[in-house]
């Protein structure tokens, strides 16, 4: 795909619905009694993988425009699939469904695409095994993975990583356990699971970085309105800040406190971002954002904020290239086990364009202020890398070519359409 430099960005628009919330609404609706209507659902490849998996588990799910209707089967109503469950490219699907399947009365095998088959599963295998399930995986760590359920027991699990996927998998298994299940994290990860399970009728309590779920007799259907995904908004937030003359309004963006790290970092870098029309929708805070071109400066991103923006670090890296001074990203080793090794892919592809980046085992150091030039760059079939490279290319000198741009369909199917509609070529 040819990407040419742009003059500016302008206009108002909405971004795709939140991927994390879309996944969970289908899963929890499937486990509930009654019918759940999910409005503003993200029709991206990952979320469609979740729908397909639960259809194979016996759940009747229909799609009408951007609304998904889930006829729940109850906590114990899922049925054995007649084939392996294919989770596609979705780490959320494979890890969360592992917790659910550990509480069923049938065995199931999970797989996914080439990327999923390289992503670590031991982080859910270990706690679910401690709860009583048997999980057999390739090399004890990778999909395909077969789950043999047993009667589950409640545990207290000290997670070595702050991961919403790991936490959610354990909490979902905890619905089926014989006693309370507690997950203690080194830092608080995104809390969509806790918010939504509570809305469906589960009993959860939080104390600092520990969350406890009680065994549950039933969940009950509730309608969900999915807000816009701040992880998708991040690319246009950065584009608006680094492209001279730009002013855009991004509508209906979720700003959950466990997800808004990207906003806080860009504000700390001097970004002109104003949140307005703030409201709460189905327990999730939402706002519109006005983003104006700004002269950014470098910053340090580390510690407890990392779990709140781990998916947005590729976009932050692009912002750092256009900031004055140095930006340091630490404590982000989790980037190495995403759809690609994002530390290496950020370094490899952006340096082709003239970026000055030094990699570290858990992050990178980015020197801002060095002009970028057009180049041929590779997405590595990673949607967030593809969109980050596109935003960088829009502000480079000369044309760029992006290989394998189609992967953006995983989370942001109309990304390039929006970018073209709201920008002017130089």
N, C-alpha and C positions, 0 to 999 in steps of 0.2 A: 504494500500500500504506500502510495506517495503521500507525504505530509509536507506541506509548505509553510513557511513562516506566516504568522498572522499579525495584523495591525493592532487589533484590540478585540475584547469580548464585551458584549452588551446584551441586555434583555433580561426577562424573567422566565423561569422555567422550573419544572419539578424534576427531581432525579428518581431513579428506580427505588422501589420499596425495599425495606430493610431485609437483607438476606437471612440474618440470624433469627429474626422474629418470624419470617415466613416459614422457615424450616420447622420451628418449634410449634407454630400454630397447627400445622398439619399433623405432626406427631401427637401432640396432646389432644387435639380434636379426635384423632383416631382411637385414643385410649379412653375417651369420655363417653358417657351415656348421653344420647341425644345428638342433635345436628348442630354443627358449628359452621357459621358463615364467616369466611375470611375475606374481607374487602381490601382492595389495593395490594393484592398478593404479587410478589415478584415472580414473573414468568421467565426466570433465568434457568439455565441448564441444571445448576446444582439443586435448586428447589424442585424442579420437575423430577429429578432423580428421587427425591424424598417421596413425592406423590406416587411414583411408579413402584417404589418399594412397599409402601403401605397398601397399594392396590393388590399387590401380590400376596400380602398378608390378610387379604379378605375384606378390606375396607372399601366401601363404595364412595368414590371421590369424583365429583363432577366439576367442570370448569365452565363458567359463564362470564365472558369478557375478562375483567380483572378480579372476579370473585370466585373463590374456591369453596365448594360445599362438601363438608366431610360428615358422613353419617357414621358416628362413632360406634365402636363395638364393645366399649367398656374395657376395664383393665385386663380382664381375662377372656376377651372375645376374639383376639387375633387367631388366625389359623395358619397352619404350616404352608409355606409356599411350595409350588410344584417345581421350582428351579432355584438356582443360586440368585441371591439378591445383588443386583449390580448398582452400586452407589455412584457410578460415573466418576466425576472429578471432585466429589464432595466429601471433605474430611468431616464436616459437621454431621452429615448423614451417617457415615460409617461408625463414628465414635458414639453418637447419641443413641443410635438404634441398637448398638451393642448392649447398652444398659437395659433397654427395654426387652430385648430378646433373652437376656439372662434370666428374666422373671417369667418366661413362658413355659409351656409344658411340651415343647417340641424343639428339635435341633435345627439350626439354620446356618448356611454358609454365606458369607459376605465377600464381595470382591469389588473392584473398581477399575479405573483406567490405569495406564502405566504410571502416572504420577501418584495415584493413591497406593499403588503396590510398592511404592518406595517410602511412604510416610509411616512413622513409627506408631505401632499399635500397643507396644508393651505398656505404655502409660495408661491404657484402659484395661489391658489384660491383667496386670498385677492387682489393682484394687478389686476388679470383678471376680478374680480367682479367690481373693481373700474372703469375699462374700459368699463363695460356695459354687460359683459357676465354673465350668471347664471350657477354656478357650484354646483351640488349636490353630496356630498360625504358622505360615511359612517362615522358617528360621526363627520361630518363637517371637516374631516381631512384626510381620508384614502380612497384608492380605495376599491371597485369599485366607479367610479366617472362619473357622467353624465354631459355633457356640452351642455347647451342650448345657442346658439349664439344670439346676438342682434347687432345692429349697435354699433360699438366700437368708443370710443372717446380717443384721445391722453391724456396722463397724465404724470406727473413727479412723479416717484416713488422712494422713499428712502428705499432701501432694507436693512433690518436688518442684512442680512448675505451676505458675498461675495461669490456668487454662480453663476457659469456660466450657470447652468441649469435654475435658476430663471431668470437671466438677459435675457437669450436667449428666454425663453417663452414669456416674455413681449415684447421683440423686434419683435418677429415673429407676435404677435398680433398687434403690431404697424404698420405692413405692411398694415393692413386692417382698421386702425383708421382714424378719420376725421381730424387729425392734428398731429403734432410731438409728439413722445413719448420718454421720457427721463428716464433712469435708473441711479440712483446714488448709488454706492456701498461704503461700509466702506473701502474696499481695492479693487484693480483691480483683477478680476478673469480672467481665461483663455479667450482669445479673438478670438477663432476660428470662432465663429458666425459672428463677425464684419468683419473679413478678408474675409470670404467666401461669405457673403451676398453682400459685396461690389463687389466682382468678378462677381456675378450674376446680378448686376445692381442696387442694392438698394443704397440709399443715407444715409450714416451714418457719424456723426461727434463725436469726442471725446474731452472732456476737463477735464483733471485730471481723477478722478474716475467716471465721468459721461459720458454716451454715449447716443446719440440721433439718432433716426431713423425717416425718413420722410415717410408718406404714399406713397405707390408704385402702379403704374398702372400695371406693369408687371416685372417679372424677366426673364432672358434669359439664356438658357443653356450654360454651359461652362464645358470643360473637366477637371477632377481633377485627380492628382496623389497623393495618400495618403502616407505620410512618415511613418517610423517606430515609434512605440508608446514608448515614454520615460517612461511611467508608466509601461510598460512591461520590457523595458530595465533595469529598476531599480533593479530588482531581480538579474540579472546577473552582474550588476555593483557592487552590494553589495557582491555577491558571489565571484567575482574576487578579491575584496579588502580584504576579510577576510580569504580566503583560501590560506595558504602558498604555494609559488611557482607558483601561477597562473599568466597567461598573456593571455588576450583575446582581440579580436577586435569585437565590435558590430557595424554593418554596418547600414547606412541609418536611423539614429535616429533623430527624430524631436526635435529641441531645441528652440522652440518658447519661447520668453522671459517670457511669462506668464505661462510657464510649466516647466522651467528648474530649479526650486527650488531644486529638488533632486540632481542635478549636483552641484549646488553651496554649498549645505550643505555637501556633501561628500568631496568636495575639501577643505572646511573649516575644516573638521575633519582630514585632512592630506592625503586624498586619491590621489593616483597617477593615474589620468585620463587625457588623452590628446585627444582633439578634433582636427580632421584634415579632409581634403577633404570637407571643409565647402562650402555650396552652398545654393541657394534658389530654391525651387520647388513649383510652384503654390502658391507663396506668403508666404510659410512657410520655415524658415531656417532649414537646415538638415546638419548632419555631420556623420563621422565615429568616434568611440570612442575606444581608446586603454586603457585598464584597467589592472593595475598590483597590485599584493598583496602589502598591505601597513600597517604600524603600525598606527592605527587610535587613535585619542584622542576625548574625549567628547566635546560636544558643547551645546549651547542653541538654540532651534528652536522656534521662536515666531513671532508675529506681521504680517506685510504685506507679508512675505514670505509664510505664511501658505496656502493661496489659490493657490499658485503655486505648491504645493507639497502635498495637502491633501490626495490624493490617494496613495502616496508613503510612508506615515508615517509607515505602517507596515514593509516595507523594511528598513527604517531608524532605527526602533527599533531593528532590528536584527543587523545592523551595530554597533549600540551603545553597544550591549552586548559584542562585540569583541574589543571595544575601551578602551583605558586607561582613567579612571576617570568617571565622571558623565555626562549624557546627560539629558537635561531638555526639554520637549516639552510642550508648552503652547498655548493658544488661539485656540485650535483645538477641541472644543466641537462638531463641525460638524461630527467628527468621530463617534459619538454615534448614528447617524441616517443614516449610510451607510448600506450595505447589512447585516452587523451585527453591534452590538455596538463594534466598533473596539478597543476602549480603554479597554473594559472588555475582549474581546476575545484575544487580544494581551497578556494581563496580565495573564489570566487563562491558556492559552496553553503554553506560554513560561516559566511560573513558574514551570510547570510540568517537564521541562527540566533542572531546576536549575537556571533560571534567577532571578535576584533581581530587581523587578520593583514595584514602588509605583504609584498607580493611583490617578489622580486628576479629578475634574469635567470636566476640559478642556484639559486634557493631561496626562502626566506621567513623572516620574523620573526613569531613568534607570542607574543602577550601572554596569559599564563595568568590564571586567576582571575575571568574575566568570565562570569557565568551565561548559559547558553544557553536560548533559548526555542524552542518548537515552530514549525515552518515547513513550507512545501511546497518540497521540494528535488528536484533532478534528478540521476540517476546518470550522465548523458551516455553511457549504454551501456557504462560502464567498471566492471567487477566490483569492483575494489578501492575505487573511489570509492563505489559503492553500499554496500559493507559498512562503510566508515568512517562514512558518513553515518548508517547505522542505529545504530551504536554510540554516536555523538554524540546521536542522537535519543532513545535509551534513557535518557540522563542529562540531557535538557533539561526545562524546565518547560512542560508542556502537550504536546498531541499533535502529531505531525509526519506528513507524507505524502511518501512516497518514490516518485518517478516512475521507471518502467522498472526495477523491481527484479529482473526475470527474468535480467538479465545475470550474476548471481552463479553461474549454472549453468556458466559458463566454467571456474571453478576450485573452487567450493564449493557444489555443488547443494543440500545440505541445511542451508545456513547458517541460514536463518530458522527452520527446524524445530528445530535445536539451540538457537538463541537462545530460542525460546518454551518449549522443554522445561525449560531450566535457569535460567529467570528467573521472578521474581514481579513482577506489576504493582503499581504504587503504588496 
